Amino acid sequence: MCMPMQTPPPFYSLPEFAATLPPLGRLMAMDVGTTTIGIAVSDARRIVGSPDLTITRKKWSADKAALSAMIDGQDVVGIVIGYPLNMDGTAGVRAQATRAFARNLQEEFKLPLLLWDERMSTMAVVRMMEKEADLSRKRRDELVDKLAASYILQGVLDGLGR
């Protein structure tokens, strides 16, 4: 009798997540919002995270198809999702929605998944775009989600490199 592959739980700890990863392979990070998903991908050696694209959310089936193309096309071995905790560390409505998204994703792709505290990531990216890059508001809106995903991913990669 063939046993179905069980969906691993999402990880909240970087060391536990790292222990499940192969030595090489790309990680994908997502900044999941209500209307968009910002995506960043690492190199196979997991040194640099680069912003990739922003998906406009539709129905789960359409989101899943777009993510599947990315995961398969980039040979992704693990997923990092920005976990939007409240400033006091509690999990609010957005964190609950992110956990539900993560469960759906894991059921579909069966990859190790890390929920990474993203507090202040979008704010840091917006501040950088305003002060250092001097981008227009329209251009900032186009870039913020995938840059936030890249910021989240780089935090994880830096943690893995220690």
mmCIF file of the C-alpha atoms, coordinates in Angstrom:
data_MODEL
# 
_entry.id   MODEL 
# 
loop_
_atom_site.group_PDB 
_atom_site.id 
_atom_site.type_symbol 
_atom_site.label_atom_id 
_atom_site.label_alt_id 
_atom_site.label_comp_id 
_atom_site.label_asym_id 
_atom_site.label_entity_id 
_atom_site.label_seq_id 
_atom_site.pdbx_PDB_ins_code 
_atom_site.Cartn_x 
_atom_site.Cartn_y 
_atom_site.Cartn_z 
_atom_site.occupancy 
_atom_site.B_iso_or_equiv 
_atom_site.pdbx_formal_charge 
_atom_site.auth_seq_id 
_atom_site.auth_comp_id 
_atom_site.auth_asym_id 
_atom_site.auth_atom_id 
_atom_site.pdbx_PDB_model_num 
ATOM 1   C CA . MET A 1 1   ? 0.000  0.000  0.000   1.00 0.00 ? 1   MET A CA 1 
ATOM 2   C CA . CYS A 1 2   ? 1.340  3.419  -0.991  1.00 0.00 ? 2   CYS A CA 1 
ATOM 3   C CA . MET A 1 3   ? 1.122  6.053  1.748   1.00 0.00 ? 3   MET A CA 1 
ATOM 4   C CA . PRO A 1 4   ? 0.310  9.602  0.605   1.00 0.00 ? 4   PRO A CA 1 
ATOM 5   C CA . MET A 1 5   ? 3.063  12.131 1.202   1.00 0.00 ? 5   MET A CA 1 
ATOM 6   C CA . GLN A 1 6   ? 2.265  14.088 4.341   1.00 0.00 ? 6   GLN A CA 1 
ATOM 7   C CA . THR A 1 7   ? 2.351  17.842 4.274   1.00 0.00 ? 7   THR A CA 1 
ATOM 8   C CA . PRO A 1 8   ? 5.086  19.082 6.613   1.00 0.00 ? 8   PRO A CA 1 
ATOM 9   C CA . PRO A 1 9   ? 4.076  21.778 9.082   1.00 0.00 ? 9   PRO A CA 1 
ATOM 10  C CA . PRO A 1 10  ? 5.241  25.330 8.430   1.00 0.00 ? 10  PRO A CA 1 
ATOM 11  C CA . PHE A 1 11  ? 8.369  26.248 10.327  1.00 0.00 ? 11  PHE A CA 1 
ATOM 12  C CA . TYR A 1 12  ? 8.691  29.318 12.526  1.00 0.00 ? 12  TYR A CA 1 
ATOM 13  C CA . SER A 1 13  ? 12.353 28.688 13.360  1.00 0.00 ? 13  SER A CA 1 
ATOM 14  C CA . LEU A 1 14  ? 15.209 29.201 10.906  1.00 0.00 ? 14  LEU A CA 1 
ATOM 15  C CA . PRO A 1 15  ? 17.347 26.296 12.254  1.00 0.00 ? 15  PRO A CA 1 
ATOM 16  C CA . GLU A 1 16  ? 14.442 23.830 11.916  1.00 0.00 ? 16  GLU A CA 1 
ATOM 17  C CA . PHE A 1 17  ? 13.714 25.052 8.388   1.00 0.00 ? 17  PHE A CA 1 
ATOM 18  C CA . ALA A 1 18  ? 17.416 24.899 7.427   1.00 0.00 ? 18  ALA A CA 1 
ATOM 19  C CA . ALA A 1 19  ? 17.668 21.287 8.652   1.00 0.00 ? 19  ALA A CA 1 
ATOM 20  C CA . THR A 1 20  ? 15.092 20.213 6.040   1.00 0.00 ? 20  THR A CA 1 
ATOM 21  C CA . LEU A 1 21  ? 16.798 21.844 3.052   1.00 0.00 ? 21  LEU A CA 1 
ATOM 22  C CA . PRO A 1 22  ? 19.192 20.132 0.631   1.00 0.00 ? 22  PRO A CA 1 
ATOM 23  C CA . PRO A 1 23  ? 22.710 21.622 0.464   1.00 0.00 ? 23  PRO A CA 1 
ATOM 24  C CA . LEU A 1 24  ? 21.962 23.527 -2.751  1.00 0.00 ? 24  LEU A CA 1 
ATOM 25  C CA . GLY A 1 25  ? 18.814 24.884 -4.328  1.00 0.00 ? 25  GLY A CA 1 
ATOM 26  C CA . ARG A 1 26  ? 16.865 28.083 -4.658  1.00 0.00 ? 26  ARG A CA 1 
ATOM 27  C CA . LEU A 1 27  ? 14.582 29.545 -2.033  1.00 0.00 ? 27  LEU A CA 1 
ATOM 28  C CA . MET A 1 28  ? 11.539 31.576 -2.989  1.00 0.00 ? 28  MET A CA 1 
ATOM 29  C CA . ALA A 1 29  ? 10.172 34.289 -0.723  1.00 0.00 ? 29  ALA A CA 1 
ATOM 30  C CA . MET A 1 30  ? 6.711  35.788 -0.873  1.00 0.00 ? 30  MET A CA 1 
ATOM 31  C CA . ASP A 1 31  ? 5.236  38.947 0.520   1.00 0.00 ? 31  ASP A CA 1 
ATOM 32  C CA . VAL A 1 32  ? 1.555  37.957 0.506   1.00 0.00 ? 32  VAL A CA 1 
ATOM 33  C CA . GLY A 1 33  ? -0.953 40.779 0.456   1.00 0.00 ? 33  GLY A CA 1 
ATOM 34  C CA . THR A 1 34  ? -4.685 40.863 -0.122  1.00 0.00 ? 34  THR A CA 1 
ATOM 35  C CA . THR A 1 35  ? -4.326 41.960 -3.762  1.00 0.00 ? 35  THR A CA 1 
ATOM 36  C CA . THR A 1 36  ? -0.754 41.017 -4.724  1.00 0.00 ? 36  THR A CA 1 
ATOM 37  C CA . ILE A 1 37  ? 2.021  38.546 -3.998  1.00 0.00 ? 37  ILE A CA 1 
ATOM 38  C CA . GLY A 1 38  ? 5.562  39.883 -4.247  1.00 0.00 ? 38  GLY A CA 1 
ATOM 39  C CA . ILE A 1 39  ? 8.097  37.214 -5.140  1.00 0.00 ? 39  ILE A CA 1 
ATOM 40  C CA . ALA A 1 40  ? 11.878 37.028 -4.772  1.00 0.00 ? 40  ALA A CA 1 
ATOM 41  C CA . VAL A 1 41  ? 14.192 34.119 -5.534  1.00 0.00 ? 41  VAL A CA 1 
ATOM 42  C CA . SER A 1 42  ? 17.666 33.249 -4.313  1.00 0.00 ? 42  SER A CA 1 
ATOM 43  C CA . ASP A 1 43  ? 20.564 31.830 -6.255  1.00 0.00 ? 43  ASP A CA 1 
ATOM 44  C CA . ALA A 1 44  ? 21.157 28.075 -5.847  1.00 0.00 ? 44  ALA A CA 1 
ATOM 45  C CA . ARG A 1 45  ? 23.951 28.657 -3.285  1.00 0.00 ? 45  ARG A CA 1 
ATOM 46  C CA . ARG A 1 46  ? 21.568 30.848 -1.226  1.00 0.00 ? 46  ARG A CA 1 
ATOM 47  C CA . ILE A 1 47  ? 23.747 33.922 -1.016  1.00 0.00 ? 47  ILE A CA 1 
ATOM 48  C CA . VAL A 1 48  ? 21.677 36.611 -2.738  1.00 0.00 ? 48  VAL A CA 1 
ATOM 49  C CA . GLY A 1 49  ? 17.929 37.151 -2.923  1.00 0.00 ? 49  GLY A CA 1 
ATOM 50  C CA . SER A 1 50  ? 16.665 39.011 -5.968  1.00 0.00 ? 50  SER A CA 1 
ATOM 51  C CA . PRO A 1 51  ? 13.239 40.553 -6.552  1.00 0.00 ? 51  PRO A CA 1 
ATOM 52  C CA . ASP A 1 52  ? 11.470 38.672 -9.326  1.00 0.00 ? 52  ASP A CA 1 
ATOM 53  C CA . LEU A 1 53  ? 7.855  39.615 -9.939  1.00 0.00 ? 53  LEU A CA 1 
ATOM 54  C CA . THR A 1 54  ? 4.548  40.669 -8.470  1.00 0.00 ? 54  THR A CA 1 
ATOM 55  C CA . ILE A 1 55  ? 1.486  38.517 -9.053  1.00 0.00 ? 55  ILE A CA 1 
ATOM 56  C CA . THR A 1 56  ? -1.917 40.177 -8.948  1.00 0.00 ? 56  THR A CA 1 
ATOM 57  C CA . ARG A 1 57  ? -4.062 37.862 -6.858  1.00 0.00 ? 57  ARG A CA 1 
ATOM 58  C CA . LYS A 1 58  ? -7.173 36.340 -8.364  1.00 0.00 ? 58  LYS A CA 1 
ATOM 59  C CA . LYS A 1 59  ? -8.743 33.035 -7.364  1.00 0.00 ? 59  LYS A CA 1 
ATOM 60  C CA . TRP A 1 60  ? -6.602 30.410 -5.610  1.00 0.00 ? 60  TRP A CA 1 
ATOM 61  C CA . SER A 1 61  ? -6.484 28.278 -8.785  1.00 0.00 ? 61  SER A CA 1 
ATOM 62  C CA . ALA A 1 62  ? -4.986 31.159 -10.805 1.00 0.00 ? 62  ALA A CA 1 
ATOM 63  C CA . ASP A 1 63  ? -2.574 32.101 -8.000  1.00 0.00 ? 63  ASP A CA 1 
ATOM 64  C CA . LYS A 1 64  ? -1.544 28.449 -7.683  1.00 0.00 ? 64  LYS A CA 1 
ATOM 65  C CA . ALA A 1 65  ? -0.874 28.149 -11.425 1.00 0.00 ? 65  ALA A CA 1 
ATOM 66  C CA . ALA A 1 66  ? 1.336  31.261 -11.433 1.00 0.00 ? 66  ALA A CA 1 
ATOM 67  C CA . LEU A 1 67  ? 3.238  30.078 -8.352  1.00 0.00 ? 67  LEU A CA 1 
ATOM 68  C CA . SER A 1 68  ? 3.609  26.569 -9.781  1.00 0.00 ? 68  SER A CA 1 
ATOM 69  C CA . ALA A 1 69  ? 5.233  27.964 -12.917 1.00 0.00 ? 69  ALA A CA 1 
ATOM 70  C CA . MET A 1 70  ? 7.684  29.922 -10.732 1.00 0.00 ? 70  MET A CA 1 
ATOM 71  C CA . ILE A 1 71  ? 8.459  27.049 -8.365  1.00 0.00 ? 71  ILE A CA 1 
ATOM 72  C CA . ASP A 1 72  ? 8.993  24.514 -11.142 1.00 0.00 ? 72  ASP A CA 1 
ATOM 73  C CA . GLY A 1 73  ? 10.787 26.926 -13.473 1.00 0.00 ? 73  GLY A CA 1 
ATOM 74  C CA . GLN A 1 74  ? 13.249 28.070 -10.810 1.00 0.00 ? 74  GLN A CA 1 
ATOM 75  C CA . ASP A 1 75  ? 13.830 24.635 -9.197  1.00 0.00 ? 75  ASP A CA 1 
ATOM 76  C CA . VAL A 1 76  ? 12.757 25.959 -5.802  1.00 0.00 ? 76  VAL A CA 1 
ATOM 77  C CA . VAL A 1 77  ? 13.577 23.700 -2.806  1.00 0.00 ? 77  VAL A CA 1 
ATOM 78  C CA . GLY A 1 78  ? 12.032 25.813 -0.020  1.00 0.00 ? 78  GLY A CA 1 
ATOM 79  C CA . ILE A 1 79  ? 9.574  28.646 0.477   1.00 0.00 ? 79  ILE A CA 1 
ATOM 80  C CA . VAL A 1 80  ? 9.717  31.635 2.814   1.00 0.00 ? 80  VAL A CA 1 
ATOM 81  C CA . ILE A 1 81  ? 6.576  33.631 3.470   1.00 0.00 ? 81  ILE A CA 1 
ATOM 82  C CA . GLY A 1 82  ? 6.619  36.959 5.252   1.00 0.00 ? 82  GLY A CA 1 
ATOM 83  C CA . TYR A 1 83  ? 4.593  36.508 8.437   1.00 0.00 ? 83  TYR A CA 1 
ATOM 84  C CA . PRO A 1 84  ? 2.854  39.802 9.303   1.00 0.00 ? 84  PRO A CA 1 
ATOM 85  C CA . LEU A 1 85  ? 2.866  39.855 13.079  1.00 0.00 ? 85  LEU A CA 1 
ATOM 86  C CA . ASN A 1 86  ? 1.564  42.872 14.964  1.00 0.00 ? 86  ASN A CA 1 
ATOM 87  C CA . MET A 1 87  ? 4.197  45.178 16.430  1.00 0.00 ? 87  MET A CA 1 
ATOM 88  C CA . ASP A 1 88  ? 3.650  43.585 19.867  1.00 0.00 ? 88  ASP A CA 1 
ATOM 89  C CA . GLY A 1 89  ? 4.394  40.117 18.421  1.00 0.00 ? 89  GLY A CA 1 
ATOM 90  C CA . THR A 1 90  ? 0.820  38.853 18.405  1.00 0.00 ? 90  THR A CA 1 
ATOM 91  C CA . ALA A 1 91  ? -0.819 37.283 15.358  1.00 0.00 ? 91  ALA A CA 1 
ATOM 92  C CA . GLY A 1 92  ? -3.754 39.284 14.000  1.00 0.00 ? 92  GLY A CA 1 
ATOM 93  C CA . VAL A 1 93  ? -6.134 38.827 11.082  1.00 0.00 ? 93  VAL A CA 1 
ATOM 94  C CA . ARG A 1 94  ? -3.433 39.254 8.405   1.00 0.00 ? 94  ARG A CA 1 
ATOM 95  C CA . ALA A 1 95  ? -1.235 36.651 10.109  1.00 0.00 ? 95  ALA A CA 1 
ATOM 96  C CA . GLN A 1 96  ? -4.179 34.217 10.169  1.00 0.00 ? 96  GLN A CA 1 
ATOM 97  C CA . ALA A 1 97  ? -4.795 34.799 6.456   1.00 0.00 ? 97  ALA A CA 1 
ATOM 98  C CA . THR A 1 98  ? -1.087 34.230 5.771   1.00 0.00 ? 98  THR A CA 1 
ATOM 99  C CA . ARG A 1 99  ? -1.137 30.938 7.692   1.00 0.00 ? 99  ARG A CA 1 
ATOM 100 C CA . ALA A 1 100 ? -4.150 29.806 5.629   1.00 0.00 ? 100 ALA A CA 1 
ATOM 101 C CA . PHE A 1 101 ? -2.305 30.751 2.416   1.00 0.00 ? 101 PHE A CA 1 
ATOM 102 C CA . ALA A 1 102 ? 0.770  28.841 3.650   1.00 0.00 ? 102 ALA A CA 1 
ATOM 103 C CA . ARG A 1 103 ? -1.317 25.721 4.389   1.00 0.00 ? 103 ARG A CA 1 
ATOM 104 C CA . ASN A 1 104 ? -2.815 25.822 0.885   1.00 0.00 ? 104 ASN A CA 1 
ATOM 105 C CA . LEU A 1 105 ? 0.636  26.270 -0.616  1.00 0.00 ? 105 LEU A CA 1 
ATOM 106 C CA . GLN A 1 106 ? 2.138  23.399 1.359   1.00 0.00 ? 106 GLN A CA 1 
ATOM 107 C CA . GLU A 1 107 ? -0.685 21.038 0.494   1.00 0.00 ? 107 GLU A CA 1 
ATOM 108 C CA . GLU A 1 108 ? -0.015 21.767 -3.172  1.00 0.00 ? 108 GLU A CA 1 
ATOM 109 C CA . PHE A 1 109 ? 3.793  21.808 -3.310  1.00 0.00 ? 109 PHE A CA 1 
ATOM 110 C CA . LYS A 1 110 ? 5.030  19.748 -0.317  1.00 0.00 ? 110 LYS A CA 1 
ATOM 111 C CA . LEU A 1 111 ? 8.109  21.938 0.118   1.00 0.00 ? 111 LEU A CA 1 
ATOM 112 C CA . PRO A 1 112 ? 9.632  23.091 3.413   1.00 0.00 ? 112 PRO A CA 1 
ATOM 113 C CA . LEU A 1 113 ? 8.015  26.408 4.314   1.00 0.00 ? 113 LEU A CA 1 
ATOM 114 C CA . LEU A 1 114 ? 9.200  29.055 6.757   1.00 0.00 ? 114 LEU A CA 1 
ATOM 115 C CA . LEU A 1 115 ? 6.939  31.770 8.145   1.00 0.00 ? 115 LEU A CA 1 
ATOM 116 C CA . TRP A 1 116 ? 9.397  34.632 8.735   1.00 0.00 ? 116 TRP A CA 1 
ATOM 117 C CA . ASP A 1 117 ? 8.612  37.650 10.904  1.00 0.00 ? 117 ASP A CA 1 
ATOM 118 C CA . GLU A 1 118 ? 8.275  40.493 8.412   1.00 0.00 ? 118 GLU A CA 1 
ATOM 119 C CA . ARG A 1 119 ? 7.570  43.357 10.774  1.00 0.00 ? 119 ARG A CA 1 
ATOM 120 C CA . MET A 1 120 ? 8.907  46.586 9.327   1.00 0.00 ? 120 MET A CA 1 
ATOM 121 C CA . SER A 1 121 ? 10.043 45.020 6.002   1.00 0.00 ? 121 SER A CA 1 
ATOM 122 C CA . THR A 1 122 ? 7.619  46.929 3.774   1.00 0.00 ? 122 THR A CA 1 
ATOM 123 C CA . MET A 1 123 ? 8.253  50.122 5.733   1.00 0.00 ? 123 MET A CA 1 
ATOM 124 C CA . ALA A 1 124 ? 12.026 49.709 5.322   1.00 0.00 ? 124 ALA A CA 1 
ATOM 125 C CA . VAL A 1 125 ? 11.675 49.125 1.576   1.00 0.00 ? 125 VAL A CA 1 
ATOM 126 C CA . VAL A 1 126 ? 9.358  52.118 1.106   1.00 0.00 ? 126 VAL A CA 1 
ATOM 127 C CA . ARG A 1 127 ? 11.708 54.338 3.098   1.00 0.00 ? 127 ARG A CA 1 
ATOM 128 C CA . MET A 1 128 ? 14.643 53.206 0.947   1.00 0.00 ? 128 MET A CA 1 
ATOM 129 C CA . MET A 1 129 ? 12.708 53.863 -2.268  1.00 0.00 ? 129 MET A CA 1 
ATOM 130 C CA . GLU A 1 130 ? 11.668 57.340 -1.095  1.00 0.00 ? 130 GLU A CA 1 
ATOM 131 C CA . LYS A 1 131 ? 14.984 58.526 0.274   1.00 0.00 ? 131 LYS A CA 1 
ATOM 132 C CA . GLU A 1 132 ? 17.666 56.670 -1.669  1.00 0.00 ? 132 GLU A CA 1 
ATOM 133 C CA . ALA A 1 133 ? 16.091 55.761 -4.994  1.00 0.00 ? 133 ALA A CA 1 
ATOM 134 C CA . ASP A 1 134 ? 13.905 58.863 -5.370  1.00 0.00 ? 134 ASP A CA 1 
ATOM 135 C CA . LEU A 1 135 ? 11.205 56.886 -7.166  1.00 0.00 ? 135 LEU A CA 1 
ATOM 136 C CA . SER A 1 136 ? 7.789  58.254 -8.059  1.00 0.00 ? 136 SER A CA 1 
ATOM 137 C CA . ARG A 1 137 ? 4.822  57.027 -6.051  1.00 0.00 ? 137 ARG A CA 1 
ATOM 138 C CA . LYS A 1 138 ? 3.525  55.062 -9.061  1.00 0.00 ? 138 LYS A CA 1 
ATOM 139 C CA . ARG A 1 139 ? 6.887  53.321 -9.541  1.00 0.00 ? 139 ARG A CA 1 
ATOM 140 C CA . ARG A 1 140 ? 7.159  52.596 -5.787  1.00 0.00 ? 140 ARG A CA 1 
ATOM 141 C CA . ASP A 1 141 ? 3.712  50.965 -5.873  1.00 0.00 ? 141 ASP A CA 1 
ATOM 142 C CA . GLU A 1 142 ? 4.840  48.755 -8.770  1.00 0.00 ? 142 GLU A CA 1 
ATOM 143 C CA . LEU A 1 143 ? 8.003  47.617 -6.968  1.00 0.00 ? 143 LEU A CA 1 
ATOM 144 C CA . VAL A 1 144 ? 7.186  47.501 -3.262  1.00 0.00 ? 144 VAL A CA 1 
ATOM 145 C CA . ASP A 1 145 ? 5.845  43.933 -3.038  1.00 0.00 ? 145 ASP A CA 1 
ATOM 146 C CA . LYS A 1 146 ? 8.681  42.166 -4.840  1.00 0.00 ? 146 LYS A CA 1 
ATOM 147 C CA . LEU A 1 147 ? 11.264 44.341 -3.087  1.00 0.00 ? 147 LEU A CA 1 
ATOM 148 C CA . ALA A 1 148 ? 9.697  43.502 0.289   1.00 0.00 ? 148 ALA A CA 1 
ATOM 149 C CA . ALA A 1 149 ? 9.895  39.799 -0.660  1.00 0.00 ? 149 ALA A CA 1 
ATOM 150 C CA . SER A 1 150 ? 13.567 40.307 -1.526  1.00 0.00 ? 150 SER A CA 1 
ATOM 151 C CA . TYR A 1 151 ? 14.178 42.052 1.810   1.00 0.00 ? 151 TYR A CA 1 
ATOM 152 C CA . ILE A 1 152 ? 12.508 39.139 3.646   1.00 0.00 ? 152 ILE A CA 1 
ATOM 153 C CA . LEU A 1 153 ? 14.495 36.579 1.657   1.00 0.00 ? 153 LEU A CA 1 
ATOM 154 C CA . GLN A 1 154 ? 17.807 38.316 2.236   1.00 0.00 ? 154 GLN A CA 1 
ATOM 155 C CA . GLY A 1 155 ? 17.157 38.273 5.992   1.00 0.00 ? 155 GLY A CA 1 
ATOM 156 C CA . VAL A 1 156 ? 16.658 34.505 5.828   1.00 0.00 ? 156 VAL A CA 1 
ATOM 157 C CA . LEU A 1 157 ? 19.717 33.995 3.597   1.00 0.00 ? 157 LEU A CA 1 
ATOM 158 C CA . ASP A 1 158 ? 21.869 36.065 5.951   1.00 0.00 ? 158 ASP A CA 1 
ATOM 159 C CA . GLY A 1 159 ? 20.606 33.945 8.853   1.00 0.00 ? 159 GLY A CA 1 
ATOM 160 C CA . LEU A 1 160 ? 21.411 30.721 6.985   1.00 0.00 ? 160 LEU A CA 1 
ATOM 161 C CA . GLY A 1 161 ? 24.922 31.968 6.228   1.00 0.00 ? 161 GLY A CA 1 
ATOM 162 C CA . ARG A 1 162 ? 25.828 32.446 9.874   1.00 0.00 ? 162 ARG A CA 1 
# 
